């Protein structure tokens, strides 16, 4: 199998996995809770284990160039830390009044639905972007369990997403 075919197959598999997982996570617990499924944390752990394996390979064998191994290890480390932070810290709660959302990158945001000013979907990263009167922005991944409750509240206010 050529590299191009393998890359295209991998891209299609990732696209399909995100669509399938997002559809299953839309409802979540049904109580307005927003959180990542445990697979995000597990993905972070797997990536960090990949860094350990690469380090072991690099130290146990002689290579012509360590640049590719170092680049791959750095990419896996960054991705692993990102996934762990997202999986552990990102939480939220949705009710009829508004949304409370906590992320490691944006901190705690509590916004009322009446202050919602704009909603759009970013297909390239599979997330909904909600902008409020205060200027605060909530970026909500489709991989967030319970995101369907947010979409329901957004649609009842006349936004089309």
Number of C-alpha atoms within 10 A of each C-alpha: 5 7 8 9 10 11 11 12 12 12 12 12 12 12 12 12 12 15 15 12 15 20 16 14 21 20 19 20 12 13 12 20 22 29 24 24 17 11 12 20 20 15 18 23 18 16 22 22 16 17 22 15 13 17 14 11 13 15 10 9 7 9 11 5 9 11 10 9 16 15 11 15 21 14 14 21 21 15 18 24 17 16 20 20 17 20 23 16 15 21 19 23 19 22 15 11 10 17 20 17 22 19 19 14 10 13 10 15 14 15 21 15 18 11 13 20 13 13 20 14 17 12 8 6 9 17 18 20 15 18 18 17 13 10 10 14 17 23 19 20 17 23 23 25 26 27 29 20 22 24 17 12 18 18 13 9 12 8 15 11 11
